[in-house]
Amino acid sequence: MSENTQETLFEFPCQFPIKAMGKNSGELELIVIAIVGRHAPDTQRHKVVAKPSKDGNYLAVTVTIEASSKQQLDAIYQDLVDHPHVLMAL
């Protein structure tokens, strides 16, 4: 393995679901779509699923992208967890 290759179990490109959770503020879905879209501009709107929690206080937004590298995924996750509206990203 070369020094520039980071070990991963995925073969890129691949379909990869990214999930972000936060308070159901009405804007979380748009925030997640914008963040993911910066790193994966070809993401299609029909690949976004938003699901509220049982009591409706929280929202889970899943965006499935065509991931091209581990570095791309790392950048998406970092931007998501850095945003104050996002409580968790999986």
PDB file of N, CA, C and O in Angstrom:
ATOM      1  N   MET A   1       0.848  -1.169   0.000  1.00  0.00           N
ATOM      2  CA  MET A   1       0.000   0.000   0.000  1.00  0.00           C
ATOM      3  C   MET A   1       0.893   1.231   0.000  1.00  0.00           C
ATOM      4  O   MET A   1       1.826   1.334   0.796  1.00  0.00           O
ATOM      5  N   SER A   2       0.600   2.156  -0.895  1.00  0.00           N
ATOM      6  CA  SER A   2       1.420   3.358  -0.956  1.00  0.00           C
ATOM      7  C   SER A   2       1.099   4.282   0.210  1.00  0.00           C
ATOM      8  O   SER A   2       0.072   4.139   0.873  1.00  0.00           O
ATOM      9  N   GLU A   3       1.964   5.196   0.438  1.00  0.00           N
ATOM     10  CA  GLU A   3       1.807   6.106   1.556  1.00  0.00           C
ATOM     11  C   GLU A   3       0.621   7.055   1.356  1.00  0.00           C
ATOM     12  O   GLU A   3       0.065   7.545   2.339  1.00  0.00           O
ATOM     13  N   ASN A   4       0.220   7.326   0.113  1.00  0.00           N
ATOM     14  CA  ASN A   4      -0.914   8.209  -0.171  1.00  0.00           C
ATOM     15  C   ASN A   4      -2.251   7.490  -0.125  1.00  0.00           C
ATOM     16  O   ASN A   4      -3.299   8.133  -0.171  1.00  0.00           O
ATOM     17  N   THR A   5      -2.232   6.181  -0.035  1.00  0.00           N
ATOM     18  CA  THR A   5      -3.473   5.409  -0.020  1.00  0.00           C
ATOM     19  C   THR A   5      -3.897   5.175   1.414  1.00  0.00           C
ATOM     20  O   THR A   5      -3.151   4.612   2.215  1.00  0.00           O
ATOM     21  N   GLN A   6      -5.118   5.620   1.730  1.00  0.00           N
ATOM     22  CA  GLN A   6      -5.630   5.365   3.068  1.00  0.00           C
ATOM     23  C   GLN A   6      -6.469   4.099   3.011  1.00  0.00           C
ATOM     24  O   GLN A   6      -7.227   3.878   2.067  1.00  0.00           O
ATOM     25  N   GLU A   7      -6.321   3.279   4.032  1.00  0.00           N
ATOM     26  CA  GLU A   7      -7.033   2.010   4.063  1.00  0.00           C
ATOM     27  C   GLU A   7      -8.529   2.231   4.250  1.00  0.00           C
ATOM     28  O   GLU A   7      -8.951   3.000   5.114  1.00  0.00           O
ATOM     29  N   THR A   8      -9.317   1.555   3.442  1.00  0.00           N
ATOM     30  CA  THR A   8     -10.771   1.641   3.535  1.00  0.00           C
ATOM     31  C   THR A   8     -11.362   0.326   3.048  1.00  0.00           C
ATOM     32  O   THR A   8     -10.748  -0.395   2.262  1.00  0.00           O
ATOM     33  N   LEU A   9     -12.553   0.029   3.524  1.00  0.00           N
ATOM     34  CA  LEU A   9     -13.236  -1.195   3.103  1.00  0.00           C
ATOM     35  C   LEU A   9     -14.082  -0.974   1.862  1.00  0.00           C
ATOM     36  O   LEU A   9     -14.646  -1.928   1.326  1.00  0.00           O
ATOM     37  N   PHE A  10     -14.180   0.248   1.399  1.00  0.00           N
ATOM     38  CA  PHE A  10     -15.020   0.581   0.252  1.00  0.00           C
ATOM     39  C   PHE A  10     -14.200   0.641  -1.021  1.00  0.00           C
ATOM     40  O   PHE A  10     -13.023   1.002  -1.014  1.00  0.00           O
ATOM     41  N   GLU A  11     -14.853   0.278  -2.111  1.00  0.00           N
ATOM     42  CA  GLU A  11     -14.261   0.466  -3.434  1.00  0.00           C
ATOM     43  C   GLU A  11     -14.966   1.642  -4.063  1.00  0.00           C
ATOM     44  O   GLU A  11     -16.190   1.644  -4.195  1.00  0.00           O
ATOM     45  N   PHE A  12     -14.200   2.639  -4.450  1.00  0.00           N
ATOM     46  CA  PHE A  12     -14.774   3.853  -5.026  1.00  0.00           C
ATOM     47  C   PHE A  12     -14.691   3.806  -6.539  1.00  0.00           C
ATOM     48  O   PHE A  12     -13.745   3.241  -7.087  1.00  0.00           O
ATOM     49  N   PRO A  13     -15.661   4.389  -7.221  1.00  0.00           N
ATOM     50  CA  PRO A  13     -16.851   5.054  -6.700  1.00  0.00           C
ATOM     51  C   PRO A  13     -17.884   4.041  -6.195  1.00  0.00           C
ATOM     52  O   PRO A  13     -17.913   2.892  -6.634  1.00  0.00           O
ATOM     53  N   CYS A  14     -18.732   4.495  -5.259  1.00  0.00           N
ATOM     54  CA  CYS A  14     -19.788   3.641  -4.729  1.00  0.00           C
ATOM     55  C   CYS A  14     -20.946   4.500  -4.214  1.00  0.00           C
ATOM     56  O   CYS A  14     -20.777   5.680  -3.907  1.00  0.00           O
ATOM     57  N   GLN A  15     -22.109   3.886  -4.130  1.00  0.00           N
ATOM     58  CA  GLN A  15     -23.264   4.551  -3.530  1.00  0.00           C
ATOM     59  C   GLN A  15     -23.062   4.535  -2.026  1.00  0.00           C
ATOM     60  O   GLN A  15     -22.780   3.485  -1.449  1.00  0.00           O
ATOM     61  N   PHE A  16     -23.202   5.685  -1.388  1.00  0.00           N
ATOM     62  CA  PHE A  16     -22.919   5.772   0.034  1.00  0.00           C
ATOM     63  C   PHE A  16     -23.955   6.653   0.724  1.00  0.00           C
ATOM     64  O   PHE A  16     -24.099   7.824   0.373  1.00  0.00           O
ATOM     65  N   PRO A  17     -24.683   6.104   1.705  1.00  0.00           N
ATOM     66  CA  PRO A  17     -25.664   6.917   2.434  1.00  0.00           C
ATOM     67  C   PRO A  17     -24.997   7.690   3.577  1.00  0.00           C
ATOM     68  O   PRO A  17     -24.254   7.125   4.380  1.00  0.00           O
ATOM     69  N   ILE A  18     -25.279   8.977   3.628  1.00  0.00           N
ATOM     70  CA  ILE A  18     -24.777   9.834   4.695  1.00  0.00           C
ATOM     71  C   ILE A  18     -25.982  10.296   5.498  1.00  0.00           C
ATOM     72  O   ILE A  18     -26.939  10.824   4.933  1.00  0.00           O
ATOM     73  N   LYS A  19     -25.942  10.100   6.815  1.00  0.00           N
ATOM     74  CA  LYS A  19     -27.072  10.471   7.668  1.00  0.00           C
ATOM     75  C   LYS A  19     -26.627  11.539   8.649  1.00  0.00           C
ATOM     76  O   LYS A  19     -25.586  11.428   9.297  1.00  0.00           O
ATOM     77  N   ALA A  20     -27.451  12.585   8.740  1.00  0.00           N
ATOM     78  CA  ALA A  20     -27.213  13.649   9.709  1.00  0.00           C
ATOM     79  C   ALA A  20     -28.476  13.832  10.534  1.00  0.00           C
ATOM     80  O   ALA A  20     -29.588  13.749  10.013  1.00  0.00           O
ATOM     81  N   MET A  21     -28.294  14.082  11.830  1.00  0.00           N
ATOM     82  CA  MET A  21     -29.431  14.262  12.718  1.00  0.00           C
ATOM     83  C   MET A  21     -29.291  15.563  13.484  1.00  0.00           C
ATOM     84  O   MET A  21     -28.189  16.000  13.817  1.00  0.00           O
ATOM     85  N   GLY A  22     -30.450  16.176  13.758  1.00  0.00           N
ATOM     86  CA  GLY A  22     -30.456  17.415  14.518  1.00  0.00           C
ATOM     87  C   GLY A  22     -31.870  17.767  14.923  1.00  0.00           C
ATOM     88  O   GLY A  22     -32.811  17.017  14.661  1.00  0.00           O
ATOM     89  N   LYS A  23     -32.011  18.918  15.566  1.00  0.00           N
ATOM     90  CA  LYS A  23     -33.330  19.406  15.959  1.00  0.00           C
ATOM     91  C   LYS A  23     -34.155  19.641  14.702  1.00  0.00           C
ATOM     92  O   LYS A  23     -33.632  20.094  13.683  1.00  0.00           O
ATOM     93  N   ASN A  24     -35.440  19.332  14.776  1.00  0.00           N
ATOM     94  CA  ASN A  24     -36.346  19.504  13.641  1.00  0.00           C
ATOM     95  C   ASN A  24     -36.734  20.978  13.555  1.00  0.00           C
ATOM     96  O   ASN A  24     -37.827  21.373  13.960  1.00  0.00           O
ATOM     97  N   SER A  25     -35.824  21.774  13.024  1.00  0.00           N
ATOM     98  CA  SER A  25     -35.967  23.226  12.996  1.00  0.00           C
ATOM     99  C   SER A  25     -36.661  23.731  11.732  1.00  0.00           C
ATOM    100  O   SER A  25     -36.956  24.921  11.625  1.00  0.00           O
ATOM    101  N   GLY A  26     -36.917  22.864  10.800  1.00  0.00           N
ATOM    102  CA  GLY A  26     -37.495  23.303   9.543  1.00  0.00           C
ATOM    103  C   GLY A  26     -36.455  23.596   8.483  1.00  0.00           C
ATOM    104  O   GLY A  26     -36.777  23.618   7.295  1.00  0.00           O
ATOM    105  N   GLU A  27     -35.220  23.821   8.885  1.00  0.00           N
ATOM    106  CA  GLU A  27     -34.177  24.113   7.903  1.00  0.00           C
ATOM    107  C   GLU A  27     -33.068  23.073   7.862  1.00  0.00           C
ATOM    108  O   GLU A  27     -32.170  23.165   7.025  1.00  0.00           O
ATOM    109  N   LEU A  28     -33.116  22.088   8.748  1.00  0.00           N
ATOM    110  CA  LEU A  28     -32.038  21.092   8.802  1.00  0.00           C
ATOM    111  C   LEU A  28     -31.870  20.360   7.474  1.00  0.00           C
ATOM    112  O   LEU A  28     -30.747  20.165   7.009  1.00  0.00           O
ATOM    113  N   GLU A  29     -32.975  19.956   6.866  1.00  0.00           N
ATOM    114  CA  GLU A  29     -32.871  19.227   5.596  1.00  0.00           C
ATOM    115  C   GLU A  29     -32.136  20.059   4.544  1.00  0.00           C
ATOM    116  O   GLU A  29     -31.274  19.539   3.836  1.00  0.00           O
ATOM    117  N   LEU A  30     -32.468  21.337   4.438  1.00  0.00           N
ATOM    118  CA  LEU A  30     -31.807  22.203   3.455  1.00  0.00           C
ATOM    119  C   LEU A  30     -30.326  22.399   3.777  1.00  0.00           C
ATOM    120  O   LEU A  30     -29.494  22.472   2.873  1.00  0.00           O
ATOM    121  N   ILE A  31     -30.004  22.483   5.061  1.00  0.00           N
ATOM    122  CA  ILE A  31     -28.611  22.638   5.478  1.00  0.00           C
ATOM    123  C   ILE A  31     -27.800  21.407   5.091  1.00  0.00           C
ATOM    124  O   ILE A  31     -26.705  21.527   4.543  1.00  0.00           O
ATOM    125  N   VAL A  32     -28.339  20.222   5.378  1.00  0.00           N
ATOM    126  CA  VAL A  32     -27.633  18.975   5.055  1.00  0.00           C
ATOM    127  C   VAL A  32     -27.454  18.848   3.544  1.00  0.00           C
ATOM    128  O   VAL A  32     -26.375  18.486   3.074  1.00  0.00           O
ATOM    129  N   ILE A  33     -28.502  19.142   2.788  1.00  0.00           N
ATOM    130  CA  ILE A  33     -28.414  19.063   1.323  1.00  0.00           C
ATOM    131  C   ILE A  33     -27.340  20.023   0.798  1.00  0.00           C
ATOM    132  O   ILE A  33     -26.571  19.665  -0.094  1.00  0.00           O
ATOM    133  N   ALA A  34     -27.288  21.226   1.345  1.00  0.00           N
ATOM    134  CA  ALA A  34     -26.295  22.210   0.899  1.00  0.00           C
ATOM    135  C   ALA A  34     -24.874  21.753   1.214  1.00  0.00           C
ATOM    136  O   ALA A  34     -23.982  21.867   0.374  1.00  0.00           O
ATOM    137  N   ILE A  35     -24.664  21.234   2.424  1.00  0.00           N
ATOM    138  CA  ILE A  35     -23.327  20.779   2.811  1.00  0.00           C
ATOM    139  C   ILE A  35     -22.888  19.610   1.941  1.00  0.00           C
ATOM    140  O   ILE A  35     -21.781  19.621   1.403  1.00  0.00           O
ATOM    141  N   VAL A  36     -23.737  18.609   1.799  1.00  0.00           N
ATOM    142  CA  VAL A  36     -23.390  17.445   0.984  1.00  0.00           C
ATOM    143  C   VAL A  36     -23.189  17.868  -0.470  1.00  0.00           C
ATOM    144  O   VAL A  36     -22.281  17.381  -1.142  1.00  0.00           O
ATOM    145  N   GLY A  37     -24.034  18.770  -0.949  1.00  0.00           N
ATOM    146  CA  GLY A  37     -23.951  19.229  -2.339  1.00  0.00           C
ATOM    147  C   GLY A  37     -22.649  19.935  -2.672  1.00  0.00           C
ATOM    148  O   GLY A  37     -22.204  19.906  -3.819  1.00  0.00           O
ATOM    149  N   ARG A  38     -22.032  20.568  -1.684  1.00  0.00           N
ATOM    150  CA  ARG A  38     -20.739  21.219  -1.927  1.00  0.00           C
ATOM    151  C   ARG A  38     -19.666  20.200  -2.275  1.00  0.00           C
ATOM    152  O   ARG A  38     -18.750  20.494  -3.043  1.00  0.00           O
ATOM    153  N   HIS A  39     -19.777  19.012  -1.716  1.00  0.00           N
ATOM    154  CA  HIS A  39     -18.768  17.969  -1.917  1.00  0.00           C
ATOM    155  C   HIS A  39     -19.178  16.944  -2.973  1.00  0.00           C
ATOM    156  O   HIS A  39     -18.328  16.268  -3.553  1.00  0.00           O
ATOM    157  N   ALA A  40     -20.474  16.833  -3.216  1.00  0.00           N
ATOM    158  CA  ALA A  40     -21.005  15.880  -4.199  1.00  0.00           C
ATOM    159  C   ALA A  40     -22.084  16.599  -5.016  1.00  0.00           C
ATOM    160  O   ALA A  40     -23.277  16.357  -4.830  1.00  0.00           O
ATOM    161  N   PRO A  41     -21.653  17.485  -5.924  1.00  0.00           N
ATOM    162  CA  PRO A  41     -22.610  18.328  -6.651  1.00  0.00           C
ATOM    163  C   PRO A  41     -23.590  17.567  -7.540  1.00  0.00           C
ATOM    164  O   PRO A  41     -24.611  18.125  -7.939  1.00  0.00           O
ATOM    165  N   ASP A  42     -23.304  16.324  -7.852  1.00  0.00           N
ATOM    166  CA  ASP A  42     -24.206  15.549  -8.708  1.00  0.00           C
ATOM    167  C   ASP A  42     -25.302  14.840  -7.913  1.00  0.00           C
ATOM    168  O   ASP A  42     -26.069  14.060  -8.479  1.00  0.00           O
ATOM    169  N   THR A  43     -25.383  15.100  -6.619  1.00  0.00           N
ATOM    170  CA  THR A  43     -26.398  14.448  -5.779  1.00  0.00           C
ATOM    171  C   THR A  43     -27.794  14.834  -6.270  1.00  0.00           C
ATOM    172  O   THR A  43     -28.080  16.001  -6.538  1.00  0.00           O
ATOM    173  N   GLN A  44     -28.634  13.838  -6.377  1.00  0.00           N
ATOM    174  CA  GLN A  44     -29.993  14.059  -6.880  1.00  0.00           C
ATOM    175  C   GLN A  44     -30.971  14.193  -5.726  1.00  0.00           C
ATOM    176  O   GLN A  44     -30.851  13.506  -4.711  1.00  0.00           O
ATOM    177  N   ARG A  45     -31.930  15.075  -5.890  1.00  0.00           N
ATOM    178  CA  ARG A  45     -32.902  15.382  -4.836  1.00  0.00           C
ATOM    179  C   ARG A  45     -33.685  14.145  -4.405  1.00  0.00           C
ATOM    180  O   ARG A  45     -34.038  14.023  -3.232  1.00  0.00           O
ATOM    181  N   HIS A  46     -33.965  13.227  -5.328  1.00  0.00           N
ATOM    182  CA  HIS A  46     -34.725  12.035  -4.949  1.00  0.00           C
ATOM    183  C   HIS A  46     -33.896  11.063  -4.098  1.00  0.00           C
ATOM    184  O   HIS A  46     -34.419  10.061  -3.611  1.00  0.00           O
ATOM    185  N   LYS A  47     -32.625  11.359  -3.923  1.00  0.00           N
ATOM    186  CA  LYS A  47     -31.751  10.535  -3.080  1.00  0.00           C
ATOM    187  C   LYS A  47     -31.714  11.041  -1.642  1.00  0.00           C
ATOM    188  O   LYS A  47     -30.881  10.604  -0.849  1.00  0.00           O
ATOM    189  N   VAL A  48     -32.626  11.970  -1.303  1.00  0.00           N
ATOM    190  CA  VAL A  48     -32.688  12.548   0.036  1.00  0.00           C
ATOM    191  C   VAL A  48     -33.949  12.045   0.734  1.00  0.00           C
ATOM    192  O   VAL A  48     -35.051  12.130   0.191  1.00  0.00           O
ATOM    193  N   VAL A  49     -33.771  11.519   1.948  1.00  0.00           N
ATOM    194  CA  VAL A  49     -34.898  11.044   2.742  1.00  0.00           C
ATOM    195  C   VAL A  49     -34.804  11.699   4.123  1.00  0.00           C
ATOM    196  O   VAL A  49     -33.773  11.618   4.791  1.00  0.00           O
ATOM    197  N   ALA A  50     -35.894  12.348   4.539  1.00  0.00           N
ATOM    198  CA  ALA A  50     -35.941  12.973   5.861  1.00  0.00           C
ATOM    199  C   ALA A  50     -36.994  12.258   6.690  1.00  0.00           C
ATOM    200  O   ALA A  50     -38.112  12.020   6.234  1.00  0.00           O
ATOM    201  N   LYS A  51     -36.615  11.921   7.917  1.00  0.00           N
ATOM    202  CA  LYS A  51     -37.530  11.194   8.788  1.00  0.00           C
ATOM    203  C   LYS A  51     -37.521  11.831  10.173  1.00  0.00           C
ATOM    204  O   LYS A  51     -36.479  11.894  10.824  1.00  0.00           O
ATOM    205  N   PRO A  52     -38.693  12.306  10.625  1.00  0.00           N
ATOM    206  CA  PRO A  52     -38.752  12.895  11.969  1.00  0.00           C
ATOM    207  C   PRO A  52     -38.744  11.811  13.045  1.00  0.00           C
ATOM    208  O   PRO A  52     -39.112  10.664  12.793  1.00  0.00           O
ATOM    209  N   SER A  53     -38.317  12.197  14.246  1.00  0.00           N
ATOM    210  CA  SER A  53     -38.356  11.277  15.382  1.00  0.00           C
ATOM    211  C   SER A  53     -39.808  11.052  15.792  1.00  0.00           C
ATOM    212  O   SER A  53     -40.718  11.717  15.297  1.00  0.00           O
ATOM    213  N   LYS A  54     -40.004  10.119  16.689  1.00  0.00           N
ATOM    214  CA  LYS A  54     -41.356   9.751  17.138  1.00  0.00           C
ATOM    215  C   LYS A  54     -42.152  10.972  17.603  1.00  0.00           C
ATOM    216  O   LYS A  54     -43.320  11.121  17.246  1.00  0.00           O
ATOM    217  N   ASP A  55     -41.536  11.829  18.382  1.00  0.00           N
ATOM    218  CA  ASP A  55     -42.217  13.019  18.891  1.00  0.00           C
ATOM    219  C   ASP A  55     -42.067  14.238  17.980  1.00  0.00           C
ATOM    220  O   ASP A  55     -42.631  15.295  18.263  1.00  0.00           O
ATOM    221  N   GLY A  56     -41.317  14.098  16.897  1.00  0.00           N
ATOM    222  CA  GLY A  56     -41.151  15.188  15.949  1.00  0.00           C
ATOM    223  C   GLY A  56     -40.152  16.254  16.365  1.00  0.00           C
ATOM    224  O   GLY A  56     -40.042  17.286  15.703  1.00  0.00           O
ATOM    225  N   ASN A  57     -39.424  16.023  17.446  1.00  0.00           N
ATOM    226  CA  ASN A  57     -38.460  17.019  17.922  1.00  0.00           C
ATOM    227  C   ASN A  57     -37.149  16.996  17.139  1.00  0.00           C
ATOM    228  O   ASN A  57     -36.454  18.009  17.052  1.00  0.00           O
ATOM    229  N   TYR A  58     -36.816  15.843  16.572  1.00  0.00           N
ATOM    230  CA  TYR A  58     -35.564  15.673  15.843  1.00  0.00           C
ATOM    231  C   TYR A  58     -35.853  15.183  14.437  1.00  0.00           C
ATOM    232  O   TYR A  58     -36.921  14.642  14.150  1.00  0.00           O
ATOM    233  N   LEU A  59     -34.867  15.387  13.564  1.00  0.00           N
ATOM    234  CA  LEU A  59     -35.010  14.969  12.178  1.00  0.00           C
ATOM    235  C   LEU A  59     -33.730  14.252  11.762  1.00  0.00           C
ATOM    236  O   LEU A  59     -32.626  14.705  12.068  1.00  0.00           O
ATOM    237  N   ALA A  60     -33.886  13.133  11.065  1.00  0.00           N
ATOM    238  CA  ALA A  60     -32.754  12.416  10.474  1.00  0.00           C
ATOM    239  C   ALA A  60     -32.845  12.602   8.968  1.00  0.00           C
ATOM    240  O   ALA A  60     -33.873  12.304   8.360  1.00  0.00           O
ATOM    241  N   VAL A  61     -31.786  13.088   8.379  1.00  0.00           N
ATOM    242  CA  VAL A  61     -31.745  13.318   6.934  1.00  0.00           C
ATOM    243  C   VAL A  61     -30.678  12.392   6.353  1.00  0.00           C
ATOM    244  O   VAL A  61     -29.513  12.452   6.746  1.00  0.00           O
ATOM    245  N   THR A  62     -31.083  11.540   5.420  1.00  0.00           N
ATOM    246  CA  THR A  62     -30.149  10.637   4.753  1.00  0.00           C
ATOM    247  C   THR A  62     -30.021  11.054   3.294  1.00  0.00           C
ATOM    248  O   THR A  62     -31.018  11.187   2.584  1.00  0.00           O
ATOM    249  N   VAL A  63     -28.793  11.258   2.862  1.00  0.00           N
ATOM    250  CA  VAL A  63     -28.506  11.624   1.480  1.00  0.00           C
ATOM    251  C   VAL A  63     -27.587  10.541   0.921  1.00  0.00           C
ATOM    252  O   VAL A  63     -26.507  10.301   1.459  1.00  0.00           O
ATOM    253  N   THR A  64     -28.014   9.893  -0.153  1.00  0.00           N
ATOM    254  CA  THR A  64     -27.175   8.876  -0.791  1.00  0.00           C
ATOM    255  C   THR A  64     -26.436   9.528  -1.948  1.00  0.00           C
ATOM    256  O   THR A  64     -27.039  10.110  -2.849  1.00  0.00           O
ATOM    257  N   ILE A  65     -25.114   9.415  -1.901  1.00  0.00           N
ATOM    258  CA  ILE A  65     -24.274  10.033  -2.930  1.00  0.00           C
ATOM    259  C   ILE A  65     -23.470   8.975  -3.677  1.00  0.00           C
ATOM    260  O   ILE A  65     -23.366   7.825  -3.249  1.00  0.00           O
ATOM    261  N   GLU A  66     -22.922   9.385  -4.773  1.00  0.00           N
ATOM    262  CA  GLU A  66     -21.928   8.586  -5.492  1.00  0.00           C
ATOM    263  C   GLU A  66     -20.578   9.044  -4.946  1.00  0.00           C
ATOM    264  O   GLU A  66     -20.016  10.037  -5.408  1.00  0.00           O
ATOM    265  N   ALA A  67     -20.067   8.313  -3.964  1.00  0.00           N
ATOM    266  CA  ALA A  67     -18.817   8.698  -3.304  1.00  0.00           C
ATOM    267  C   ALA A  67     -17.626   8.355  -4.179  1.00  0.00           C
ATOM    268  O   ALA A  67     -17.554   7.270  -4.757  1.00  0.00           O
ATOM    269  N   SER A  68     -16.692   9.292  -4.269  1.00  0.00           N
ATOM    270  CA  SER A  68     -15.530   9.067  -5.125  1.00  0.00           C
ATOM    271  C   SER A  68     -14.255   8.748  -4.348  1.00  0.00           C
ATOM    272  O   SER A  68     -13.303   8.216  -4.919  1.00  0.00           O
ATOM    273  N   SER A  69     -14.224   9.069  -3.041  1.00  0.00           N
ATOM    274  CA  SER A  69     -13.013   8.790  -2.266  1.00  0.00           C
ATOM    275  C   SER A  69     -13.294   8.894  -0.770  1.00  0.00           C
ATOM    276  O   SER A  69     -14.298   9.469  -0.348  1.00  0.00           O
ATOM    277  N   LYS A  70     -12.398   8.332   0.013  1.00  0.00           N
ATOM    278  CA  LYS A  70     -12.485   8.459   1.464  1.00  0.00           C
ATOM    279  C   LYS A  70     -12.303   9.920   1.872  1.00  0.00           C
ATOM    280  O   LYS A  70     -12.950  10.386   2.810  1.00  0.00           O
ATOM    281  N   GLN A  71     -11.440  10.635   1.181  1.00  0.00           N
ATOM    282  CA  GLN A  71     -11.205  12.043   1.487  1.00  0.00           C
ATOM    283  C   GLN A  71     -12.491  12.856   1.293  1.00  0.00           C
ATOM    284  O   GLN A  71     -12.783  13.754   2.083  1.00  0.00           O
ATOM    285  N   GLN A  72     -13.250  12.545   0.253  1.00  0.00           N
ATOM    286  CA  GLN A  72     -14.518  13.230   0.021  1.00  0.00           C
ATOM    287  C   GLN A  72     -15.479  12.971   1.183  1.00  0.00           C
ATOM    288  O   GLN A  72     -16.108  13.901   1.688  1.00  0.00           O
ATOM    289  N   LEU A  73     -15.593  11.721   1.603  1.00  0.00           N
ATOM    290  CA  LEU A  73     -16.483  11.378   2.718  1.00  0.00           C
ATOM    291  C   LEU A  73     -16.025  12.054   4.006  1.00  0.00           C
ATOM    292  O   LEU A  73     -16.851  12.571   4.758  1.00  0.00           O
ATOM    293  N   ASP A  74     -14.727  12.055   4.266  1.00  0.00           N
ATOM    294  CA  ASP A  74     -14.200  12.709   5.463  1.00  0.00           C
ATOM    295  C   ASP A  74     -14.540  14.199   5.473  1.00  0.00           C
ATOM    296  O   ASP A  74     -14.903  14.749   6.514  1.00  0.00           O
ATOM    297  N   ALA A  75     -14.424  14.844   4.328  1.00  0.00           N
ATOM    298  CA  ALA A  75     -14.723  16.282   4.232  1.00  0.00           C
ATOM    299  C   ALA A  75     -16.210  16.549   4.472  1.00  0.00           C
ATOM    300  O   ALA A  75     -16.566  17.517   5.145  1.00  0.00           O
ATOM    301  N   ILE A  76     -17.071  15.703   3.931  1.00  0.00           N
ATOM    302  CA  ILE A  76     -18.517  15.860   4.145  1.00  0.00           C
ATOM    303  C   ILE A  76     -18.839  15.718   5.622  1.00  0.00           C
ATOM    304  O   ILE A  76     -19.522  16.568   6.193  1.00  0.00           O
ATOM    305  N   TYR A  77     -18.355  14.659   6.243  1.00  0.00           N
ATOM    306  CA  TYR A  77     -18.630  14.436   7.663  1.00  0.00           C
ATOM    307  C   TYR A  77     -18.089  15.576   8.525  1.00  0.00           C
ATOM    308  O   TYR A  77     -18.749  15.998   9.474  1.00  0.00           O
ATOM    309  N   GLN A  78     -16.911  16.070   8.209  1.00  0.00           N
ATOM    310  CA  GLN A  78     -16.338  17.165   8.994  1.00  0.00           C
ATOM    311  C   GLN A  78     -17.207  18.415   8.892  1.00  0.00           C
ATOM    312  O   GLN A  78     -17.485  19.065   9.900  1.00  0.00           O
ATOM    313  N   ASP A  79     -17.638  18.750   7.673  1.00  0.00           N
ATOM    314  CA  ASP A  79     -18.495  19.922   7.497  1.00  0.00           C
ATOM    315  C   ASP A  79     -19.839  19.751   8.199  1.00  0.00           C
ATOM    316  O   ASP A  79     -20.378  20.705   8.758  1.00  0.00           O
ATOM    317  N   LEU A  80     -20.375  18.538   8.169  1.00  0.00           N
ATOM    318  CA  LEU A  80     -21.655  18.290   8.847  1.00  0.00           C
ATOM    319  C   LEU A  80     -21.519  18.474  10.357  1.00  0.00           C
ATOM    320  O   LEU A  80     -22.312  19.196  10.961  1.00  0.00           O
ATOM    321  N   VAL A  81     -20.535  17.838  10.969  1.00  0.00           N
ATOM    322  CA  VAL A  81     -20.415  17.923  12.424  1.00  0.00           C
ATOM    323  C   VAL A  81     -19.971  19.313  12.884  1.00  0.00           C
ATOM    324  O   VAL A  81     -20.178  19.670  14.044  1.00  0.00           O
ATOM    325  N   ASP A  82     -19.373  20.091  12.005  1.00  0.00           N
ATOM    326  CA  ASP A  82     -18.977  21.460  12.350  1.00  0.00           C
ATOM    327  C   ASP A  82     -20.170  22.418  12.353  1.00  0.00           C
ATOM    328  O   ASP A  82     -20.092  23.501  12.933  1.00  0.00           O
ATOM    329  N   HIS A  83     -21.270  22.027  11.710  1.00  0.00           N
ATOM    330  CA  HIS A  83     -22.427  22.927  11.631  1.00  0.00           C
ATOM    331  C   HIS A  83     -23.223  22.857  12.940  1.00  0.00           C
ATOM    332  O   HIS A  83     -23.480  21.763  13.444  1.00  0.00           O
ATOM    333  N   PRO A  84     -23.614  24.000  13.490  1.00  0.00           N
ATOM    334  CA  PRO A  84     -24.306  24.005  14.784  1.00  0.00           C
ATOM    335  C   PRO A  84     -25.684  23.333  14.788  1.00  0.00           C
ATOM    336  O   PRO A  84     -26.154  22.933  15.853  1.00  0.00           O
ATOM    337  N   HIS A  85     -26.340  23.198  13.641  1.00  0.00           N
ATOM    338  CA  HIS A  85     -27.650  22.557  13.580  1.00  0.00           C
ATOM    339  C   HIS A  85     -27.560  21.033  13.564  1.00  0.00           C
ATOM    340  O   HIS A  85     -28.541  20.346  13.847  1.00  0.00           O
ATOM    341  N   VAL A  86     -26.379  20.508  13.231  1.00  0.00           N
ATOM    342  CA  VAL A  86     -26.196  19.063  13.122  1.00  0.00           C
ATOM    343  C   VAL A  86     -25.665  18.534  14.460  1.00  0.00           C
ATOM    344  O   VAL A  86     -24.589  18.928  14.912  1.00  0.00           O
ATOM    345  N   LEU A  87     -26.435  17.638  15.083  1.00  0.00           N
ATOM    346  CA  LEU A  87     -26.032  17.057  16.360  1.00  0.00           C
ATOM    347  C   LEU A  87     -25.175  15.817  16.183  1.00  0.00           C
ATOM    348  O   LEU A  87     -24.327  15.513  17.021  1.00  0.00           O
ATOM    349  N   MET A  88     -25.403  15.091  15.073  1.00  0.00           N
ATOM    350  CA  MET A  88     -24.684  13.834  14.843  1.00  0.00           C
ATOM    351  C   MET A  88     -24.692  13.508  13.352  1.00  0.00           C
ATOM    352  O   MET A  88     -25.660  13.799  12.648  1.00  0.00           O
ATOM    353  N   ALA A  89     -23.620  12.912  12.888  1.00  0.00           N
ATOM    354  CA  ALA A  89     -23.538  12.456  11.501  1.00  0.00           C
ATOM    355  C   ALA A  89     -23.007  11.030  11.496  1.00  0.00           C
ATOM    356  O   ALA A  89     -22.035  10.710  12.179  1.00  0.00           O
ATOM    357  N   LEU A  90     -23.661  10.186  10.716  1.00  0.00           N
ATOM    358  CA  LEU A  90     -23.271   8.773  10.608  1.00  0.00           C
ATOM    359  C   LEU A  90     -22.995   8.426   9.172  1.00  0.00           C
ATOM    360  O   LEU A  90     -22.651   7.283   8.869  1.00  0.00           O
TER     361      LEU A  90
END
